[in-house]
Amino acid sequence: MILRKILYYLDIRTLFRPDKNKRNSSVRFMNGMNRISIFMFLFAVIVLLIRYLTR
């Protein structure tokens, strides 16, 4: 259940979907920036793991 919510939050298709609750646009931008930072963090962790495993 929790994993499904996390995967929905990180889904690229839901990143730019219009909000059903008509929230403030600055809140939507903040959520978008949070998603981008999570993607960058996961990318960096994957790169570090690949570098660690190839040495």
N, C-alpha and C positions, 0 to 999 in steps of 0.2 A: 504494500500500500504506500509506504513512504517512498520507496524507490520509484514507484510509478509517478508520484507527484514531482519528485526531483527530475525525472526524465521529461515530464511534461514541461516543467519550468525551463529546462535547458534545450527544448526542442526549437530548432531554427524556425520552423513554420509558425510557431506561436509568438515569435519575437516581434513581428510587425503587424500582427493581426489586430484589427480594431477592438478596443476594449468594450466589453458588454456592460460594464458598470459605469462607464463614462467618468472615469477618474480624472483627476487633474493631469494635464500633459506633463508637468514636471515630474510627477510620480512615475509616469510611464518611461520617461527618459532615464530616471534613476534606476528603474528596474532593468532597462536595456543596458545601461552601463554595468550594472552588477552582473548580468549575464555575460557580457563581453569580458569582464575581469575574471569570471570563473573559467571561461573558455581559454583565456591566456594562461591562467594558472595550470589548468589540466594539460595544456600543450607543453608548458615548461617542465612539468613533472614527467611527461612522456619522453621528452628529449633527454632529460637527466637520466631516466632509467635506461634508455637506449645507449647513451654514452657510457653509463656504468657497466652495462652488460657486455658491451663490445670491447672493453679493455681487458 
